[in-house]
Amino acid sequence: MDNQRLLLFVALTLVLYMIWQAWDVKHRPVAPAPVATTTAPGASNAAPTGSASTAPSSGATPTVQDVPATAASPTHSGAAPSAPGESGGLKTGQRIRVITDVIDAEIDTTGGDLRRLDLLKFPIDVKKPDEHFRLFNDTTANLFIAQAGVVGTDSPAPAADAIYSADQTEYRLAEGTDELRVPLRWTDASGLVVTKTYVFHRNSYLANVEMSVTAPAGMEWKGRLYRQLQRTKVAEAGQSSFVYTYMGGVVSSERNKYEKVKFDNMAEWKPQDSFYKGGWAAMLQHYFLGAWIPPQDQFNHFYTNVLDQTRYVIGIMTEELKLQPGTSQTISTGLYVGPKQQDHLKEVAPNLELTVDYGALTIIAEPLFWLLQFFHKMVGNWGFAIILVTLVIKAVFFKLSETSYKSMAHMRRMQPKMQALRERYADDRQRMSQALMELYKKEKVNPLGGCLPILVQIPVFISLYWVLLESVELRQADFLFWIHDLSAKDPFYVLPVLMSATMFIQQKLNPPVPDPIQQKVMMALPFIFLLFFAFFPSGLVLYWVVNNVLSIAQQWYITRKIERAATG
């Protein structure tokens, strides 16, 4: 197999793999959730011992049944579950609107959940700048919400559908202030007071949720605080079905800084230890995420669950709290709801930047993203930044590419002699192979000499592919003329056509394939790739076009140089 066929084979394999991933995710059947067994409050479930990350003993190890995950959860008094509401199995109450400089959100007084959140700096479509991308939503099909609450251990606690009270129905971040506080309050006949305060910050997608519990005057209170994300499995609006990126849960802990928990595994997933110190739990989609980030010195139990076979839950729960009569305790937890901007994520929590998932080639992809950012700061255009990064990559691999193209040029020069040998020994394949090897030896040409340089470059190409695919910075990034969104397909298919044309030109510069069937396959490949890349993000296609043009220029120069030397 010559070098060009190897390169095309690898590229075609990658494209087919990405298409298969997208198809598999879209058509994979959802595994039914197993029937959960009920754990009685206060049951003795000892936490595993022998782990350095296990929290001090604090009563029973919590289970997903301890968490009031839906509006149909039992109250502390053991009453029968209430019926599900009309919005994704969640009851709805009065809405409290919250507006800052970067988000427009709604908190429901039922449960005090964050039910809706629009990102004001991220339009849903480049043609509709006034329609903001909605990351949180409580409609049945597109459910994605954040919940926080209290579970009592033989003590009173608000149910998941408890009604909180608020002083206002709308809160706005005022000019000249950097913080907006939205307090909600729930009280019980026993005297228990639970206050949930959302704290939003200027120019930040990181909020804080302060959970305060005040025990009744005449009794000790015991319980835990839970914080969780709940969503359905729905692809991000506007995402191409030809491009696959991970959507699901992720847990970061002392034991594993980045552990994916796929939707299909959430019914059975259990952490290796009962409690972890620090870390975070998140739900990811292509360019955005929601994440609960507890205090990094706090021990929490991590859990997942599946509700009604359609709603997926990931969350964290504190170790048991004990409050003396009339005393209070407040725990503040970070809630990040926004884009996967790497620089900002690094400041929010340890390892949160890993949610920009480059896979196994992160060690190569991160420097490439840094280089892409560097050029963007210089030229102010992500399209030109992609072109400059491609130039740098070609320069770094110039010598390796030169070796490959020299091998191709020598093979092209030898085609008449090789064809003569094939015709002479057409009936004796063994003798023909021996004659070809003697010719290679005489001409001092290694027919596989260009394979290794190409194989060395493949990890870099794949890494850059993931950088361009995962970077939210390219979402709706303007380039030139008709390209107004480098994360979307070329609306007029100009770049895919150019890419197909450059592939065709590359084939013409390479030695012809002797087998007629292989010739037809090779001639069809540019058109096959045209069909595939017509639906790929234009930023990715731009990279391929520039890379192909540079390869053609380098290969043409080397081929002409060798041919002139042979005739001179």
C-alpha positions in Angstrom: 0.0 0.0 0.0 1.5 3.3 -1.0 1.6 6.4 1.2 -1.4 8.1 -0.3 -3.6 5.1 0.1 -2.5 4.7 3.7 -3.3 8.3 4.5 -6.7 8.1 2.8 -7.5 4.8 4.5 -6.7 6.2 7.9 -8.8 9.3 7.2 -11.7 7.4 5.9 -11.6 5.0 8.9 -11.7 8.0 11.2 -14.7 9.6 9.4 -16.6 6.3 9.4 -15.8 5.8 13.1 -17.2 9.3 14.0 -20.3 8.7 11.9 -20.8 5.3 13.6 -20.4 7.0 17.0 -23.1 9.5 16.2 -25.5 6.9 14.9 -24.9 4.6 17.9 -25.6 7.4 20.4 -28.7 8.4 18.5 -30.2 4.9 18.1 -28.9 3.1 21.1 -31.9 1.7 23.2 -32.2 3.1 26.7 -31.6 0.4 29.3 -34.6 0.2 31.7 -33.8 1.2 35.2 -33.9 -1.6 37.8 -36.6 -1.5 40.5 -35.0 0.1 43.5 -35.3 -1.4 47.0 -36.4 0.9 49.7 -34.0 1.7 52.5 -35.7 2.7 55.7 -34.6 5.9 57.3 -31.8 5.3 59.8 -31.1 1.8 58.5 -27.7 0.5 59.4 -25.6 0.6 56.3 -22.0 0.7 57.4 -19.6 2.6 55.2 -16.6 0.6 53.8 -13.5 0.9 55.8 -9.8 0.8 54.9 -9.8 3.8 52.5 -7.9 7.0 53.1 -10.6 9.0 51.4 -13.5 7.7 53.6 -15.1 10.2 55.8 -15.3 9.7 59.6 -18.2 7.5 60.6 -21.4 9.6 60.6 -24.3 7.2 60.6 -25.7 5.2 57.7 -24.2 5.4 54.3 -26.7 7.4 52.1 -28.4 5.7 49.2 -30.2 7.1 46.2 -33.5 6.2 48.0 -32.6 8.7 50.7 -32.7 11.6 48.2 -36.1 13.2 47.3 -35.2 13.2 43.6 -38.6 14.1 42.3 -41.7 16.0 43.3 -43.2 12.6 44.2 -41.0 11.9 47.2 -42.2 10.9 50.7 -42.0 13.4 53.4 -40.3 12.9 56.7 -43.6 11.8 58.3 -43.8 8.8 56.0 -46.8 10.1 54.0 -47.6 8.5 50.7 -45.8 10.0 47.6 -47.6 12.8 46.0 -48.6 12.6 42.3 -46.1 13.9 39.7 -46.7 17.3 38.4 -47.1 18.5 34.8 -43.6 19.5 34.0 -41.3 16.5 33.5 -42.6 14.8 36.7 -41.9 18.0 38.6 -44.5 20.1 40.3 -44.4 23.8 39.5 -45.2 26.8 41.7 -44.5 30.5 41.5 -41.5 31.5 39.5 -38.8 33.9 40.7 -36.9 35.6 37.9 -33.2 36.3 38.3 -31.3 38.5 35.8 -27.5 39.3 35.8 -25.2 40.5 33.1 -24.7 36.9 31.8 -27.8 34.9 32.7 -31.5 35.1 32.8 -32.9 32.4 35.1 -36.0 31.2 36.9 -36.2 29.6 40.4 -39.4 27.7 41.2 -40.7 28.1 44.8 -41.7 24.4 44.6 -38.5 22.8 45.9 -36.5 26.0 45.4 -35.1 24.4 42.2 -33.2 26.3 39.5 -35.5 25.4 36.6 -34.6 27.7 33.7 -31.4 29.4 32.7 -30.6 31.3 29.5 -27.1 32.3 28.6 -27.3 35.9 27.5 -23.9 36.0 25.7 -24.7 32.8 23.7 -27.4 33.1 21.1 -29.1 29.9 20.0 -28.3 30.7 16.4 -26.0 33.2 14.7 -29.0 34.4 12.7 -31.1 35.0 15.8 -28.9 37.0 18.1 -31.8 37.9 20.4 -32.8 34.3 21.1 -30.5 33.1 23.9 -29.3 29.6 24.4 -31.3 27.9 27.1 -29.1 25.5 29.1 -31.6 24.8 32.0 -35.2 23.9 31.2 -38.0 22.0 32.9 -40.0 21.0 29.9 -40.6 17.2 29.6 -38.4 16.7 26.5 -35.6 19.0 27.4 -35.4 18.6 31.2 -32.2 19.9 32.8 -32.4 21.4 36.3 -30.4 21.9 39.5 -31.8 20.8 42.9 -30.7 21.2 46.4 -32.4 20.2 49.6 -32.4 18.5 53.0 -33.0 14.9 54.1 -33.8 14.3 57.7 -32.6 11.3 59.7 -35.6 10.6 61.9 -36.0 14.3 61.9 -38.3 16.7 60.1 -37.2 18.0 56.6 -38.8 19.7 53.6 -40.0 17.4 50.9 -38.8 17.8 47.3 -42.1 19.6 46.5 -42.1 21.8 49.6 -43.1 25.4 48.9 -40.4 28.0 49.8 -41.2 31.6 50.3 -39.4 34.6 48.7 -39.5 38.3 49.3 -39.6 39.2 45.6 -40.7 37.7 42.3 -37.8 39.3 40.4 -34.2 40.1 41.2 -31.8 42.0 39.0 -28.1 42.6 39.4 -27.9 46.4 40.0 -25.3 48.6 38.3 -22.2 49.0 40.4 -22.8 45.8 42.4 -21.0 42.5 41.9 -23.3 40.2 43.8 -27.0 39.3 43.8 -28.5 37.3 46.6 -31.9 35.5 46.2 -33.0 34.0 49.6 -35.8 31.4 49.9 -37.2 30.2 53.2 -39.1 27.1 54.4 -40.4 26.6 57.9 -42.0 23.6 59.7 -44.6 23.4 62.5 -41.8 21.9 64.7 -39.8 25.1 64.3 -37.3 23.8 61.8 -36.1 26.5 59.4 -34.4 25.8 56.1 -33.1 28.8 54.1 -31.7 28.4 50.6 -29.9 31.4 49.2 -28.7 31.6 45.6 -25.8 34.0 45.2 -25.0 35.2 41.7 -21.9 37.1 40.7 -21.2 39.7 38.0 -19.5 38.3 34.8 -19.5 34.8 36.2 -21.3 31.5 35.5 -20.4 30.3 38.9 -23.1 30.8 41.5 -23.1 29.8 45.2 -26.0 28.0 46.9 -26.0 28.5 50.7 -28.1 25.9 52.5 -28.8 26.9 56.1 -30.6 24.7 58.6 -31.8 25.9 62.0 -32.9 23.2 64.4 -36.2 23.5 66.3 -35.8 25.0 69.8 -36.9 21.8 71.6 -35.1 19.0 69.7 -31.8 17.9 68.2 -31.9 17.7 64.4 -30.0 15.2 62.3 -29.9 15.0 58.5 -27.9 15.6 55.3 -27.8 18.1 52.5 -28.1 16.9 48.9 -27.3 18.8 45.7 -28.0 17.2 42.3 -28.6 17.7 38.6 -31.4 16.1 36.8 -31.9 15.9 33.0 -33.2 13.9 30.0 -31.0 12.6 27.2 -31.5 15.2 24.5 -28.8 16.4 22.2 -27.7 20.1 22.3 -29.7 22.4 20.0 -28.0 22.9 16.6 -25.5 20.0 17.0 -24.7 18.1 13.9 -25.8 14.4 14.0 -22.6 13.6 12.1 -20.4 14.9 15.0 -20.3 13.0 18.3 -19.2 14.5 21.5 -19.8 13.1 25.0 -23.0 13.9 26.7 -23.6 12.5 30.2 -22.4 12.6 33.8 -18.9 13.1 35.1 -17.6 12.7 38.7 -14.3 14.1 39.9 -12.8 12.8 43.2 -9.6 12.0 45.0 -9.6 8.5 43.5 -10.4 9.5 39.9 -10.0 13.1 38.7 -12.3 12.5 35.7 -14.7 9.6 35.7 -17.5 9.5 33.1 -20.8 8.0 34.1 -22.8 7.4 31.0 -26.6 7.7 31.0 -27.0 4.0 30.5 -24.9 3.2 33.6 -26.5 5.6 36.0 -29.0 3.1 37.3 -26.2 0.8 38.6 -23.2 3.1 39.1 -21.7 3.3 42.7 -18.6 5.1 43.9 -15.7 3.0 45.0 -15.7 4.7 48.4 -18.7 5.8 50.5 -17.4 9.4 50.9 -15.0 11.5 48.9 -13.3 14.8 50.0 -13.8 17.7 47.6 -14.3 16.9 43.9 -17.4 17.8 41.9 -20.3 16.2 40.0 -21.5 17.4 36.6 -23.7 16.9 33.6 -22.0 17.6 30.2 -23.1 18.3 26.7 -21.2 19.6 23.7 -20.3 23.1 24.6 -21.9 23.6 28.0 -22.2 22.0 31.4 -23.8 22.1 34.9 -21.7 21.2 37.9 -22.1 21.1 41.7 -18.8 21.9 43.4 -18.8 21.4 47.2 -16.2 22.9 49.5 -13.0 21.1 48.8 -12.4 20.2 52.5 -15.9 18.7 52.8 -16.7 14.9 52.6 -19.6 14.0 50.3 -21.3 10.9 49.1 -21.6 10.8 45.3 -24.7 9.1 43.7 -26.6 8.6 40.4 -30.1 7.4 39.6 -32.6 6.9 36.8 -36.2 8.0 37.2 -39.0 6.8 35.0 -36.4 5.4 32.6 -36.1 8.9 31.1 -34.7 11.2 33.7 -31.1 10.9 34.8 -29.7 12.2 38.2 -26.2 12.8 39.4 -25.5 14.4 42.8 -23.6 14.7 46.1 -24.8 14.4 49.7 -23.0 15.5 52.8 -22.2 13.3 55.7 -24.7 13.4 58.5 -25.1 16.8 60.3 -26.1 17.0 64.0 -27.5 20.3 65.3 -28.3 21.0 68.9 -31.7 22.6 69.7 -31.9 26.1 68.3 -28.5 26.1 66.6 -27.8 26.6 62.9 -25.4 25.5 60.2 -24.8 26.9 56.8 -23.0 25.1 53.9 -22.2 26.9 50.6 -21.8 24.9 47.4 -20.7 26.2 44.0 -23.0 25.7 41.1 -21.4 26.3 37.7 -23.9 26.6 34.8 -22.3 27.8 31.6 -19.9 27.3 28.7 -16.8 25.1 28.7 -14.3 28.0 28.7 -11.0 26.3 29.8 -9.3 29.3 31.3 -12.4 30.1 33.5 -13.0 26.4 34.4 -9.4 26.1 35.8 -10.2 28.9 38.3 -13.6 27.4 39.3 -12.5 24.0 40.6 -9.6 21.5 40.3 -9.9 19.4 37.1 -13.1 21.1 36.0 -11.3 22.1 32.8 -11.1 18.4 31.9 -14.8 18.7 30.9 -13.4 20.0 27.7 -12.9 16.4 26.7 -10.0 15.8 24.3 -9.9 12.1 25.2 -6.6 10.1 25.3 -4.7 12.7 23.3 -5.2 15.5 25.8 -1.4 15.8 26.3 -1.1 16.9 22.6 -4.5 18.7 22.3 -3.9 21.2 25.2 -0.7 22.7 23.7 -2.6 23.0 20.3 -5.5 24.8 22.0 -3.0 27.2 23.7 -1.4 27.9 20.3 -4.9 28.4 18.8 -5.7 30.9 21.5 -2.3 32.6 21.1 -2.9 33.3 17.4 -6.5 34.4 18.0 -5.2 37.1 20.4 -2.8 38.2 17.6 -5.3 38.3 14.7 -8.7 38.4 16.4 -10.2 35.8 14.1 -10.6 32.1 14.9 -10.6 31.2 11.2 -7.2 32.8 10.6 -6.0 31.3 13.9 -6.8 27.8 12.5 -4.9 28.6 9.4 -1.8 29.8 11.4 -1.9 26.7 13.6 -2.1 24.5 10.5 1.0 26.4 9.1 2.9 25.7 12.3 2.0 22.0 12.3 3.1 21.7 8.7 6.4 23.5 9.5 7.1 21.2 12.5 6.5 18.1 10.3 8.1 19.6 7.2 11.1 17.2 7.2 8.9 14.2 7.9 6.5 15.1 5.2 9.5 15.7 2.9 10.6 12.1 3.4 7.2 10.9 2.5 6.8 13.0 -0.6 10.3 12.1 -1.8 9.3 8.4 -1.5 6.1 9.2 -3.5 8.1 11.1 -6.1 10.6 8.3 -6.6 7.8 5.8 -6.9 6.1 8.1 -9.5 9.4 8.3 -11.5 9.8 4.5 -11.5 6.3 3.8 -12.7 7.3 3.0 -16.3 9.9 0.5 -15.2 7.5 -1.0 -12.6 4.7 -1.3 -15.2 7.1 -3.1 -17.6 8.0 -5.6 -14.9 4.3 -6.2 -14.1 3.6 -6.9 -17.8 6.7 -9.2 -18.2 5.8 -11.3 -15.2 2.0 -11.1 -15.3 1.7 -14.8 -14.9 4.3 -15.2 -12.2 3.4 -13.1 -9.1 6.3 -14.4 -7.1 8.9 -13.6 -9.8 7.2 -10.2 -10.3 7.6 -9.4 -6.6 11.3 -10.4 -6.7 11.9 -8.2 -9.7 10.2 -5.2 -8.1 12.3 -5.7 -4.9 15.5 -5.8 -7.0 14.4 -2.6 -8.8 13.8 -0.9 -5.4 17.2 -1.9 -4.3 18.9 -0.8 -7.5 17.1 2.6 -7.4 17.7 2.9 -3.6 14.0 3.5 -3.0 12.0 2.2 0.0 8.4 1.7 -1.1 7.3 2.1 2.6 9.6 4.9 3.3 6.8 7.5 3.6 4.5 5.5 5.8 6.2 6.2 9.2 6.2 10.0 8.7 2.5 9.9 8.0 1.8 7.6 11.0 3.7 10.0 13.3 1.6 12.9 12.3 -1.8 11.2 12.7 -2.0 11.7 16.5 -1.5 15.4 16.0 -4.2 15.6 13.3 -6.6 13.8 15.6 -5.8 16.0 18.5 -6.4 19.2 16.5 -9.7 17.6 15.3 -10.8 17.3 18.9 -9.6 20.8 19.8 -11.6 22.3 17.0 -14.6 20.2 17.8 -14.6 20.8 21.6 -13.8 24.5 21.8 -16.8 26.6 22.6 -14.8 29.6 21.5 -15.5 28.5 17.9 -19.2 28.4 18.4 -20.7 31.1 16.2 -17.3 32.5 15.5 -17.2 34.6 12.4 -14.5 34.0 9.7 -14.9 35.5 6.2 -17.7 36.2 3.7 -20.4 33.6 4.1 -18.8 31.7 7.1 -20.4 33.2 10.2 -20.2 30.1 12.5 -17.1 27.9 12.4 -18.9 25.3 14.5 -21.6 24.9 11.9 -21.5 23.4 8.4 -20.7 25.6 5.5 -24.1 26.8 4.3 -23.0 26.9 0.6 -20.7 23.9 0.8 -17.8 25.8 -0.7 -15.2 24.5 1.8 -16.3 20.8 1.4 -16.0 21.2 -2.4 -12.6 22.8 -2.1 -11.5 20.0 0.2 -12.7 17.3 -2.3 -10.9 19.2 -5.1 -7.6 19.3 -3.2 -7.8 15.6 -2.4 -8.3 14.9 -6.2 -5.2 17.0 -7.0 -3.2 15.2 -4.4 -4.1 11.9 -6.0 -2.9 13.2 -9.4 0.5 14.0 -7.8 0.9 10.5 -6.5 2.0 7.3 -8.3 -1.0 5.7 -10.1 -2.4 2.6 -8.7 -1.9 -0.4 -11.0 -5.1 -2.3 -10.2 -8.1 -1.0 -12.1 -10.6 -1.6 -9.3 -8.3 0.2 -6.8 -8.1 3.1 -9.3 -11.9 3.5 -9.3 -12.0 3.3 -5.6 -9.3 6.0 -5.3 -11.1 8.2 -7.8 -14.3 7.9 -5.8 -12.8 8.8 -2.4 -12.8 12.6 -2.9 -16.5 12.5 -3.7 -17.2 10.2 -0.8 -15.4 12.6 1.5 -17.3 15.5 0.0 -20.6 13.9 1.1 -19.2 13.4 4.6 -17.6 16.7 5.1 -20.6 18.6 3.8 -22.1 18.3 7.2 -19.0 18.8 9.3 -18.3 22.0 11.2 -16.7 24.5 8.8 -13.8 25.1 11.2 -12.8 21.4 10.8 -13.2 21.5 7.0 -11.1 24.8 6.9 -8.3 23.0 8.6 -8.4 20.1 6.1 -8.5 22.5 3.1 -5.5 24.5 4.3 -3.6 21.3 5.2 -4.3 19.8 1.8 -3.2 23.0 0.0 0.1 23.1 1.9 0.6 19.4 1.2 0.0 19.9 -2.5 2.5 22.8 -2.6 5.2 20.8 -0.8 4.6 17.6 -2.8 4.5 19.4 -6.1 7.8 21.2 -5.3 9.6 18.0 -4.2 8.2 16.0 -7.2 9.4 18.6 -9.7 12.8 18.8 -8.1 13.3 15.0 -8.2 12.1 14.7 -11.8 14.4 17.5 -12.9 17.3 15.8 -11.2 16.5 12.5 -13.0 16.3 14.1 -16.4 19.3 16.4 -15.9 
